[in-house]
Amino acid sequence: MAKNKTDRPELLVFIRHAESARNKVRRTSHSMLSLYDDEESRRGLMGIPDHLIQLTPEGIEQARKTGEALRQRFGLPSYVYHSGYRRTVETAENVLKAYSAEELAQIKVRQHLFIRERDPGYTYDMTNEEAEKHFPFLKEYWKTFGGFFARPIGGESLAQMTERAYMFLNMLFRDRAGQKVFVVTHGGTLRCFRFLLEHWDYEQALRWPPGQGPKNCGVTVYRYDRKLKRLILQEYNTVLW
């Protein structure tokens, strides 16, 4: 192996998707599940599956401005991955509007199932009141196990998501060594990537520290350190819009 050859991407940039329609109306409840406050807040969104939730007009603008800043800072990525969920597809599309037709011809865009968001389970379309009525044990269960290990009813835990995040990273290490890679993904998935790349213990993974939850179009950057032979966090959650 050549002395300066890397076994990781040279630059790995995670971009959380821009503001979605559900982001705009829902909040995170006591159980760390994203539930609706009331019937009014879910009006117009009831019955739309998670993979089809669209960006808001504000989200489209966030992605466009983020793309301009990413192009200026990092130039052309070799690959752009998204989860295939509409909100990540639309984020990636609007980020890439910053690049010319000639530049876009050099960028490969790929969908990857492993970087999708957590399966939210049966409470997905519920209000807080409905979830507490039908699953009265959920609050105490979540309190006992914490947000990394607790599994939404009928869904998956962040610990389970980390298994597929691990496989995705292994693919990047094998196939994208020495390249610039952008990954447009989700807040929960980003926590799994940080757990793996930064060697977090379980306590760190249980919850985001106050004020450190991933922002819409927040940018997280890792660069390869040749001396340490690993990707090192350079910045987290930077807003460029």
N, C-alpha and C positions, 0 to 999 in steps of 0.2 A: 504494500500500500504506500502511495506517495505520502511524503511527510506532511503536506498541508491538506491532504484530502479529508473531507468531512464525512461523517456517517449520520448526519442529521441535515435538515434544511438549514441553509445559511440564515434565513429570516423566516419567522413564522408569526403571522399577524392574525389574531382572532378578532372578528368584528361581530358584536351582538347585533341581531337584526334591529332595524329601525322601529319606531312606534307602530304598533299594530292596533286594530280596532278593539281587541280585548284589553290590551295594555291601557287604553284610554279610559275604560269604564270600570275595571275591576281593581280590587286591592288584594294584598296578601293577608289572609285571615290568621287567627291564632294558631291554626294547625300547619301553617306554612304552605297551604294549598291556595291557589288563586281561585277564589270564589267570588260570586257576585254579591254586592251589598243587598240588593233587593230586586224585585221584578222589573222595575223601571230601568235599572242599569243594564240588564241583559236583553232588553227589547231590541229586536233587529239582529241579534247574534245567536239566539237560541236555535240549536239544531245544526249550526255550522261546525263541522269537525275541525279539530285543531290544525290539521295540515292545510286547510283552505282559508284560514284567517288572513285577511289582507292588511296591507299597510294603510295608515291614514294619509291624507295629503301632507300633513306635517312630517310623517315618517318618510315619505318619498323625498321631501326636501332635505331632511336629515341625511339620508343616504347619498343624495347628490353632492351635498357639500362635503361629506366625509370622503367621497371618492376623489374630489379635487385635492383635498389635503393629503390623502394617501399617495396620489400620483406625484405630488410635489415632494413628499418626504422620501418615498421608497422606490419611485419609478415603476417599471413594469414587473408584475409578478409572473412567474412561470405558469402557475396554476391558481385558479380560484375555485374553492369547494363551497358548496352550500348543501343544506339538508334536504332540499326538495320541497320543504314546506313553503307555501306561497309567500310568506313574509320574508323568508331568507332568499327566495328566488328574486322577489322584487327588490330587496335590498341590494343583492349582488348586481342586478341589472342596472340599478340607478347609480351604484358606486362606479360601475364600468363606463358610464356615460362620460366620465372625465377623460377617457382615453380616445384617441383618434382611431379611425378605421384601420389604419396601418398597424397601430399598436395592438388593437383588439385581435388582429389576425395572428399575433404572436402569443396570445394568452389562451390557455386551455381552461375551459370552465367545465366542472364536473359536479354531478349530484352524488352524495354519499349518504346512504341510509343510516350509517353508524353515528352520525353527528346530529341526529334528530333530537327534539326535545323529549323530556320524560313523558311516558304514557300517563295521562292524568287520571285514568280510571273512571269510576262511576259518578264521582262528584263533579265532573267537568262542567256541566251546565247548571249546577245547583247554586242557590244562594247560601249564605252562611246559616240562615235559619233552617233551611231544608236539610243541609248536611248534618247539623246538630240533632235534628229530629230523627232522621233515618239511621245515622251512625253516631249515637250518643257517646260511644267509647272512643271516638277518633281523637278528641282533644287530649285525653289522658295518654292514649297510646303514643301520639306524636311527642308528647312531653317526655315520655319514658325513653323512647328510642332515638329521638332527635332527627333533624331533617336529612341527614345523610343515609341513615339506615331505615327509617320509617318508610313504609310502602303505601301509597294512596290505595284506597279500596278498589281493587280491580286493575291497578296500575303498577308502576315499577318504582323502585327506590333509586336514589342517586348512586348508591353502591352498585346496583345492577347496571346502571348506565355507564359506570366507569369501566366495566368490562368491555363494552363496545368502543368506548373512547380509547382504551388501551390498544385494541386491534387497529383502529384508525391510525393512531400514532405509529405503530409498528409498520404500517403500510407507507407512511410518509418517510420514516427513517430508511426503509428499504429502497423506495422508488424515487424519492424527491431530494436525496442528499445533495447539498450544495446549492439548492434552488431557493427562490423567494416564493413563499406560499401564503395566500390569503385564505382564511376559513371563516365563512359567514355562518354563524351558528346561534345557539340559544343560551339563555342565562344559566339554566341547570347544567347544560352540557359543558359550559365554560368552567363551572366549579369542578367538574370531573377532570377536565384537562389540567387545571391548576393543581389538583390533588396529585396527579401523576407526574407532571413536569417539575413541580417544586418539592416533591417528596413530603407532602403534608402528612401529619398524623391524623387520626380520626377526630380528635378534638377540634383541629382547625377546620375540618370538613363539615362539621355538624351544622354550621350556620355561617352566613356572611357576617363579618363584624359590622357594627352599626355604621351606616353611611357608606358601606362598601359594596352594596348590591350592584350588579351590573346595570349600566345605563343603556338606554336605547342608542344603538350605533356606537357604544363605548368600544374603544380600540385597546387591545392588549397585545404587547409586542415581546417576542422572545428572539434573541440572537444567539448564534452558535459561538461558544467559547472554545477555541482550539486547545487551550491549555487544559481546561477542565473536561473537555470532550463531552459537553452537554449544552443544551439550550438554557439560557439564563434570562430571567424576566428583566426586561428593560423598563417597561411601564405598564400600568394596569388601568383600564377603564377611562382612558383619555377621550374626552369629547372634542371633536374637531368640527362640529357644525355650529 
